[in-house]
Amino acid sequence: MDFHGLSGTYTFQELLAVCVQPEWIRKTYAKLDMRVDEKLRRIRQIFRFGSLKENRDPAAIAAALSNESFEDYCTRKGIKDASKSDLFQLMELEQADEKVSSVANAARTEQDVRTILRNRKPELFEMGLDAFKKAFTDLDTDSSWLKEQIEIPKEHLDAFTSFCLDGNASIVHDYYESNYGQQVENVLLIAKATIYGLLDEVKYKDLHKEIGYAITPEQENTWKENITLVDGKVKTGEYTDFVSCMNIGVLPERTCMNYRDGAYNECLLSTFDANKKVIYVTEEDEIIGRAILRLTKLSDEGDKNLHFEDVAEDTPENKENLVVFLERCYKNGFSGKKAAMIYRKLYDLAKRKAELLGAGLVLADDYKTVAELNGLAKKCSYIYVSESKNGKQYLDSLGGNCESGGYYVRGNFFFAS
C-alpha cells in the first residue's frame, strides 16, 4: 500500500480503497471534504480511469467531484455514445479551464467531446464548437495536408470532415511521415477508401487469393461479419474500421506497430488485409486487451515438393484445412485474474468465430493456460502465412519478423479441430 499523497486521518476502509490506486487518485481523495461514505462512493467511480497515461490535475478533479459525482455529471451531460473515459477527462478540463465549459455545454455526441479534448485552441473558444467543426478541415494542418494529397469530391466532403474530426487525418499524416515507398501510397489509398465508404470493398478484395483456399460464399460472408460477445461490463469484438486497425500499436499498450514511430510500423497496414481482424476486449468502454485473428490454412506437411518417385507411387496430396489463428495477446501489463479474463475472452471469441465458419482453431503460445483448461492439444504443424496487400506484415506469433508471406511456417501450436 502506498500512502504518498495522503495527509490527515483516515479510516482503515479508506486506506484499503485508495492506497492501491495511482498517486493522482490518492491526491484527489485527500482534497475531498465530505462524509467518508460519500467520499468513498465518489472516488470509487473514477478508479476505472487509474490507467490513464496523461498527467492528471487532482485539484480540478477533486473540485469537480465536490460539486457532483462523476455518474451525476454523465447523467447531466446526457451524451450516451461518449466513452466514460472521455467524459471523465472533459469533466476535469471543465473544472480546470472555464473556457472549456463554454464549449462543453454544446457537446452532443462522442465526436463533439473528442473534438474538445483534442483541440483546445483559441479558435475553438472564439468560434464556438459548431462553427469550429465546420471550419476544422481548413484550420487543422493535418486535415489541410490530407486534402492536398487525395481528391475529395463534393459529395464526400461531410465524410472527410467527420474523418478528420475523429483524429484520423493526424494518424495518416504521422504514418506518412514515418514511412516511404509503397506504405505511404497504401495509407493514402486506405484513407481515401474510408472517406468514400469503400473500405470493406478494398479490404475484402481477393480473400480467396490471400488465404490460398477455396471457401464457400457462406463462409466468406461469415468471416466478413464482425461479431461481438458481451458479458456484463466486458465486451469482446472484431473490428475492421480505420482507427481500430491503425491503433493496434497504441491501444491497449504501445508496441512496435505504433503508427507514429514503431520499429516495425511499415507492417501496420497489413492489418487491413482480407484475412485479418482486430479483436479488442473492453471493460466499461476502456480497451484492456487486443489480438489479431487470421483466417488461414493449416497443414501437417507444409509445402510439399513434388519428386519423380511421387508420380509412380501415387503419393496422396498435401491435405490443408481452414483455420482461424489467434495471435499474441496484448493486455497493458495486467496480471492475475484480470489477465486470465482477457485471455479467456479472446479465446471465447476466436472459438465462436471458428465454429461459425466450420473451421479449426489454432492458438499462439500465449494462450497456454486457457488452451490446456479447454483441452486443446499442442502439436507441431504448419501455418500458412498469406501474402499481404501491404507488401510487408509482422509475424507476431510466428517468429517476430517483418516479412512478405506466401509460404508455410512450422511451429508448435495449440490446436482444436
C-alpha positions as CSV (number, residue, x, y, z in Angstrom):
1,M,0.0,0.0,0.0
2,D,1.2,3.4,-1.0
3,F,0.4,6.4,1.3
4,H,2.1,9.1,-0.7
5,G,-0.2,12.0,-1.5
6,L,-2.4,11.5,1.6
7,S,-2.4,13.7,4.7
8,G,-4.6,13.6,7.7
9,T,-6.6,10.9,9.5
10,Y,-8.3,8.1,7.6
11,T,-10.3,5.0,8.4
12,F,-9.0,1.6,7.6
13,Q,-11.7,1.2,4.9
14,E,-10.5,4.4,3.2
15,L,-6.8,3.2,3.2
16,L,-7.9,-0.1,1.8
17,A,-9.7,1.7,-1.0
18,V,-7.2,4.4,-2.1
19,C,-3.7,3.1,-1.2
20,V,-3.7,0.6,-4.0
21,Q,-4.6,3.3,-6.6
22,P,-2.3,5.7,-8.5
23,E,-0.9,8.7,-6.8
24,W,-3.2,11.2,-8.6
25,I,-6.3,9.4,-7.2
26,R,-4.9,9.5,-3.7
27,K,-4.2,13.2,-4.0
28,T,-7.7,13.7,-5.3
29,Y,-9.2,11.9,-2.4
30,A,-7.1,13.9,0.1
31,K,-8.8,17.1,-1.2
32,L,-12.4,15.9,-0.9
33,D,-14.2,17.2,2.1
34,M,-17.5,15.4,2.9
35,R,-18.7,12.4,4.8
36,V,-16.5,9.3,4.5
37,D,-19.2,7.1,2.9
38,E,-19.9,9.7,0.2
39,K,-16.2,10.4,-0.4
40,L,-15.6,6.7,-1.0
41,R,-18.7,6.4,-3.3
42,R,-17.5,9.3,-5.4
43,I,-13.8,8.3,-5.6
44,R,-14.7,4.7,-6.5
45,Q,-16.5,5.8,-9.6
46,I,-13.2,7.0,-11.0
47,F,-11.0,4.1,-10.1
48,R,-11.6,2.7,-13.6
49,F,-9.5,5.6,-15.0
50,G,-6.4,4.9,-13.0
51,S,-4.5,3.7,-16.0
52,L,-4.9,7.0,-17.9
53,K,-1.4,7.9,-19.0
54,E,-1.6,11.8,-19.3
55,N,-0.8,13.9,-16.2
56,R,-4.0,14.5,-14.2
57,D,-5.0,17.5,-12.2
58,P,-6.1,16.2,-8.7
59,A,-7.2,19.7,-7.6
60,A,-9.5,20.1,-10.5
61,I,-10.9,16.6,-10.3
62,A,-11.5,17.0,-6.5
63,A,-13.3,20.3,-7.1
64,A,-15.5,18.7,-9.8
65,L,-16.3,15.7,-7.5
66,S,-17.1,18.0,-4.7
67,N,-19.8,19.5,-6.8
68,E,-21.3,16.3,-8.1
69,S,-20.4,12.6,-8.5
70,F,-19.0,11.5,-11.8
71,E,-22.1,9.5,-12.6
72,D,-24.3,12.5,-11.9
73,Y,-22.0,14.5,-14.3
74,C,-22.5,11.9,-17.0
75,T,-26.3,11.9,-16.5
76,R,-26.4,15.7,-16.7
77,K,-24.4,15.7,-19.9
78,G,-26.6,13.0,-21.5
79,I,-24.0,12.1,-24.2
80,K,-24.8,8.4,-24.4
81,D,-22.3,7.4,-27.2
82,A,-19.3,9.0,-25.5
83,S,-17.0,6.8,-23.5
84,K,-16.8,7.2,-19.8
85,S,-13.0,7.9,-20.1
86,D,-13.6,10.8,-22.5
87,L,-16.4,12.2,-20.3
88,F,-14.1,12.0,-17.2
89,Q,-11.4,14.0,-19.0
90,L,-14.0,16.5,-20.1
91,M,-15.2,16.9,-16.5
92,E,-11.6,17.5,-15.4
93,L,-11.0,20.1,-18.1
94,E,-14.2,21.9,-17.5
95,Q,-13.2,22.4,-13.9
96,A,-9.6,23.4,-14.7
97,D,-10.4,25.9,-17.5
98,E,-13.6,27.9,-17.6
99,K,-13.2,28.4,-21.3
100,V,-13.8,24.7,-21.8
101,S,-17.2,24.9,-20.1
102,S,-18.3,27.4,-22.7
103,V,-17.9,24.9,-25.5
104,A,-18.6,21.7,-23.5
105,N,-22.2,22.7,-23.0
106,A,-22.7,22.5,-26.7
107,A,-21.3,18.9,-26.9
108,R,-24.0,16.4,-28.1
109,T,-22.0,13.5,-29.4
110,E,-18.9,11.4,-28.8
111,Q,-17.2,13.3,-31.7
112,D,-18.0,16.6,-30.1
113,V,-16.4,15.5,-26.8
114,R,-13.3,14.3,-28.6
115,T,-13.1,17.4,-30.7
116,I,-12.9,19.4,-27.5
117,L,-10.3,17.1,-25.9
118,R,-8.1,17.2,-28.9
119,N,-8.4,20.8,-29.9
120,R,-8.1,23.2,-27.0
121,K,-7.1,26.0,-29.4
122,P,-8.0,29.7,-29.3
123,E,-10.1,29.2,-32.5
124,L,-12.4,26.7,-30.7
125,F,-13.2,29.1,-27.9
126,E,-13.5,32.1,-30.2
127,M,-15.8,30.4,-32.8
128,G,-17.7,28.0,-30.6
129,L,-18.0,24.3,-31.1
130,D,-20.3,24.1,-34.1
131,A,-18.6,26.8,-36.2
132,F,-15.2,25.3,-35.3
133,K,-16.2,21.8,-36.5
134,K,-17.5,23.3,-39.8
135,A,-14.2,25.1,-40.4
136,F,-12.0,22.3,-39.0
137,T,-10.5,21.0,-42.2
138,D,-9.2,24.4,-43.1
139,L,-8.0,25.3,-39.6
140,D,-6.3,21.9,-38.9
141,T,-2.9,21.5,-40.5
142,D,-3.1,17.7,-40.8
143,S,-6.6,18.0,-42.4
144,S,-5.3,20.6,-44.8
145,W,-2.4,18.4,-45.8
146,L,-4.6,15.4,-46.4
147,K,-6.9,17.5,-48.5
148,E,-4.0,18.2,-50.8
149,Q,-3.0,14.5,-51.0
150,I,-6.3,13.0,-52.0
151,E,-9.2,14.2,-54.1
152,I,-12.3,14.9,-52.1
153,P,-15.4,15.3,-54.3
154,K,-18.2,17.5,-53.1
155,E,-20.4,14.5,-52.2
156,H,-17.7,13.2,-49.8
157,L,-16.9,16.5,-48.0
158,D,-19.0,15.7,-44.9
159,A,-17.4,12.3,-44.6
160,F,-14.0,13.9,-45.0
161,T,-14.8,16.4,-42.2
162,S,-16.0,13.6,-39.9
163,F,-12.9,11.5,-40.7
164,C,-10.7,14.5,-39.7
165,L,-12.6,15.4,-36.6
166,D,-12.1,11.8,-35.4
167,G,-8.4,12.5,-35.4
168,N,-7.7,10.3,-38.4
169,A,-6.0,12.9,-40.6
170,S,-3.4,13.3,-37.9
171,I,-2.9,9.5,-37.8
172,V,-2.5,9.4,-41.6
173,H,0.0,12.3,-41.6
174,D,2.1,10.8,-38.8
175,Y,2.2,7.4,-40.5
176,Y,3.0,9.0,-43.9
177,E,5.9,11.0,-42.4
178,S,7.5,7.9,-40.8
179,N,7.4,5.7,-43.9
180,Y,8.3,5.7,-47.6
181,G,7.6,3.9,-50.9
182,Q,4.6,1.6,-51.1
183,Q,3.5,2.2,-47.5
184,V,2.8,6.0,-48.0
185,E,0.8,5.2,-51.1
186,N,-1.1,2.5,-49.3
187,V,-2.1,4.7,-46.3
188,L,-3.5,7.3,-48.6
189,L,-5.4,4.7,-50.6
190,I,-6.9,3.3,-47.3
191,A,-7.8,6.7,-46.0
192,K,-9.5,7.6,-49.3
193,A,-11.4,4.3,-49.3
194,T,-12.6,5.0,-45.8
195,I,-13.8,8.5,-46.7
196,Y,-15.5,7.2,-49.8
197,G,-17.2,4.5,-47.8
198,L,-15.4,1.7,-49.7
199,L,-13.0,0.4,-47.1
200,D,-14.7,-3.1,-46.9
201,E,-14.6,-3.3,-50.7
202,V,-10.8,-2.6,-50.7
203,K,-10.2,-4.8,-47.6
204,Y,-12.0,-8.0,-48.8
205,K,-10.8,-7.9,-52.4
206,D,-9.0,-11.2,-53.2
207,L,-9.9,-13.0,-49.9
208,H,-9.6,-16.4,-51.6
209,K,-6.3,-15.5,-53.2
210,E,-4.9,-14.3,-49.9
211,I,-5.5,-17.5,-48.0
212,G,-5.0,-19.8,-50.9
213,Y,-8.0,-21.8,-50.0
214,A,-11.4,-22.2,-51.7
215,I,-14.1,-21.1,-49.1
216,T,-17.8,-21.1,-49.7
217,P,-19.8,-17.9,-50.2
218,E,-21.4,-18.6,-46.8
219,Q,-18.0,-18.9,-45.1
220,E,-16.9,-15.7,-46.8
221,N,-20.0,-13.8,-45.5
222,T,-19.5,-15.2,-42.1
223,W,-15.8,-14.1,-42.0
224,K,-16.8,-10.6,-43.1
225,E,-19.4,-10.1,-40.4
226,N,-17.9,-8.7,-37.2
227,I,-19.2,-10.5,-34.1
228,T,-19.3,-9.2,-30.5
229,L,-19.7,-11.1,-27.3
230,V,-21.0,-9.3,-24.2
231,D,-20.5,-10.4,-20.6
232,G,-21.7,-7.8,-18.2
233,K,-19.4,-4.8,-18.5
234,V,-16.9,-6.7,-20.6
235,K,-17.3,-6.6,-24.4
236,T,-15.2,-8.6,-26.9
237,G,-15.5,-7.8,-30.6
238,E,-14.0,-7.9,-34.0
239,Y,-13.0,-4.6,-35.6
240,T,-12.0,-3.6,-39.2
241,D,-12.6,0.1,-39.2
242,F,-9.8,2.6,-39.9
243,V,-9.0,3.8,-36.4
244,S,-9.2,0.4,-34.8
245,C,-6.7,-1.0,-37.2
246,M,-4.3,1.9,-37.1
247,N,-4.3,2.0,-33.3
248,I,-3.1,-1.6,-32.6
249,G,0.3,-0.2,-31.7
250,V,-1.2,2.3,-29.3
251,L,-4.1,0.5,-27.5
252,P,-4.1,-1.0,-25.0
253,E,-0.4,-0.5,-24.9
254,R,2.5,0.8,-27.0
255,T,4.1,-1.8,-29.4
256,C,6.5,-1.9,-32.3
257,M,3.4,-1.3,-34.6
258,N,2.8,2.2,-33.3
259,Y,1.7,4.3,-36.3
260,R,3.9,7.2,-35.4
261,D,7.3,5.7,-34.8
262,G,7.0,2.0,-34.2
263,A,10.1,0.0,-35.2
264,Y,8.0,-2.3,-37.5
265,N,5.2,0.1,-38.4
266,E,5.8,-0.4,-42.1
267,C,3.9,-3.7,-41.5
268,L,0.9,-1.9,-39.8
269,L,-1.3,-1.7,-42.9
270,S,-1.3,-5.4,-43.3
271,T,-4.0,-5.3,-40.6
272,F,-6.3,-4.2,-43.5
273,D,-5.7,-7.5,-45.3
274,A,-8.8,-9.5,-46.1
275,N,-7.9,-12.4,-43.8
276,K,-7.1,-10.3,-40.7
277,K,-9.3,-8.9,-38.0
278,V,-8.5,-6.9,-34.8
279,I,-10.1,-8.2,-31.6
280,Y,-10.5,-5.8,-28.7
281,V,-11.6,-6.6,-25.2
282,T,-13.1,-3.6,-23.5
283,E,-14.3,-3.1,-19.9
284,E,-16.6,-0.2,-19.3
285,D,-15.7,1.1,-22.7
286,E,-11.9,1.0,-22.0
287,I,-9.7,-1.2,-24.1
288,I,-7.9,-3.7,-21.8
289,G,-6.7,-6.3,-24.3
290,R,-6.3,-7.0,-28.0
291,A,-5.1,-9.6,-30.5
292,I,-5.0,-10.2,-34.3
293,L,-7.2,-13.0,-35.7
294,R,-6.1,-14.6,-39.0
295,L,-8.2,-16.7,-41.4
296,T,-5.7,-19.0,-43.0
297,K,-5.0,-22.7,-43.6
298,L,-3.0,-25.4,-41.7
299,S,-1.1,-28.4,-43.0
300,D,0.7,-31.2,-41.3
301,E,3.2,-31.3,-44.1
302,G,3.7,-27.7,-45.1
303,D,4.9,-27.0,-48.7
304,K,5.1,-30.4,-50.3
305,N,7.8,-30.6,-53.1
306,L,7.0,-33.0,-56.0
307,H,9.6,-35.7,-56.7
308,F,9.8,-38.1,-59.7
309,E,9.0,-41.0,-57.5
310,D,5.8,-39.4,-56.3
311,V,4.2,-40.0,-59.7
312,A,4.9,-43.7,-59.7
313,E,3.9,-44.2,-56.1
314,D,0.8,-42.1,-56.4
315,T,1.6,-40.2,-53.2
316,P,-1.5,-38.6,-51.6
317,E,-1.7,-34.8,-51.9
318,N,-0.8,-32.5,-49.0
319,K,-4.1,-32.0,-47.0
320,E,-4.9,-28.5,-46.0
321,N,-7.5,-27.3,-43.5
322,L,-9.2,-24.0,-43.0
323,V,-8.4,-22.5,-39.6
324,V,-8.6,-19.3,-37.6
325,F,-5.3,-18.4,-35.9
326,L,-5.4,-16.3,-32.7
327,E,-2.2,-14.4,-32.3
328,R,-0.4,-13.0,-29.3
329,C,-2.4,-11.1,-26.6
330,Y,-1.5,-7.5,-25.5
331,K,-3.0,-6.6,-22.2
332,N,-1.4,-3.4,-20.9
333,G,0.5,-5.1,-18.1
334,F,-2.5,-6.7,-16.4
335,S,-1.8,-9.8,-14.5
336,G,-3.6,-12.3,-12.3
337,K,-7.3,-12.6,-12.6
338,K,-7.6,-9.6,-15.0
339,A,-5.1,-11.1,-17.4
340,A,-6.7,-14.6,-17.2
341,M,-10.1,-12.9,-18.0
342,I,-8.6,-11.2,-21.1
343,Y,-7.1,-14.4,-22.4
344,R,-10.4,-16.2,-21.9
345,K,-12.4,-13.5,-23.7
346,L,-10.1,-13.5,-26.7
347,Y,-10.3,-17.3,-26.8
348,D,-14.1,-17.3,-26.5
349,L,-14.5,-15.0,-29.5
350,A,-11.9,-16.9,-31.6
351,K,-13.7,-20.2,-30.7
352,R,-17.1,-18.8,-31.7
353,K,-15.8,-17.5,-35.0
354,A,-14.2,-20.9,-35.8
355,E,-17.5,-22.6,-35.0
356,L,-19.5,-20.2,-37.2
357,L,-17.0,-20.8,-40.1
358,G,-16.8,-24.6,-39.6
359,A,-13.0,-24.1,-39.3
360,G,-10.3,-25.3,-36.9
361,L,-8.9,-23.2,-34.1
362,V,-5.2,-22.6,-33.6
363,L,-3.8,-20.6,-30.7
364,A,-0.4,-19.0,-30.2
365,D,1.7,-20.0,-27.2
366,D,0.4,-17.0,-25.2
367,Y,-2.8,-18.9,-24.5
368,K,-1.2,-22.0,-22.9
369,T,-3.3,-21.8,-19.7
370,V,-6.7,-21.3,-21.3
371,A,-5.8,-23.8,-24.0
372,E,-5.0,-26.5,-21.5
373,L,-8.1,-25.7,-19.5
374,N,-10.2,-26.3,-22.6
375,G,-8.5,-29.5,-23.6
376,L,-6.5,-28.1,-26.6
377,A,-3.6,-30.3,-27.6
378,K,-0.3,-28.9,-28.7
379,K,1.4,-30.3,-31.8
380,C,3.8,-29.5,-34.5
381,S,2.2,-28.3,-37.7
382,Y,2.4,-25.7,-40.4
383,I,0.5,-22.4,-40.6
384,Y,0.2,-20.7,-43.9
385,V,1.3,-17.0,-43.9
386,S,-0.7,-15.3,-46.7
387,E,0.7,-12.7,-48.9
388,S,-0.1,-9.1,-47.7
389,K,-1.6,-6.4,-50.0
390,N,0.7,-4.1,-48.0
391,G,3.8,-6.0,-49.2
392,K,5.0,-6.4,-45.6
393,Q,3.5,-7.9,-42.5
394,Y,4.6,-8.5,-38.9
395,L,4.6,-12.2,-37.9
396,D,3.9,-11.5,-34.2
397,S,3.4,-15.1,-33.1
398,L,5.4,-16.7,-35.9
399,G,8.9,-15.5,-35.3
400,G,8.5,-11.8,-34.7
401,N,9.8,-10.8,-38.2
402,C,8.6,-8.4,-40.9
403,E,8.1,-10.5,-44.0
404,S,6.1,-10.8,-47.2
405,G,4.3,-14.1,-46.8
406,G,3.1,-16.6,-49.3
407,Y,4.5,-19.7,-47.5
408,Y,4.1,-22.1,-44.6
409,V,5.7,-21.5,-41.2
410,R,6.4,-24.5,-38.9
411,G,5.7,-24.3,-35.2
412,N,4.2,-25.9,-32.2
413,F,0.6,-24.6,-31.7
414,F,-2.4,-25.4,-29.6
415,F,-4.9,-26.9,-32.0
416,A,-8.6,-27.8,-31.8
417,S,-10.3,-29.5,-34.8
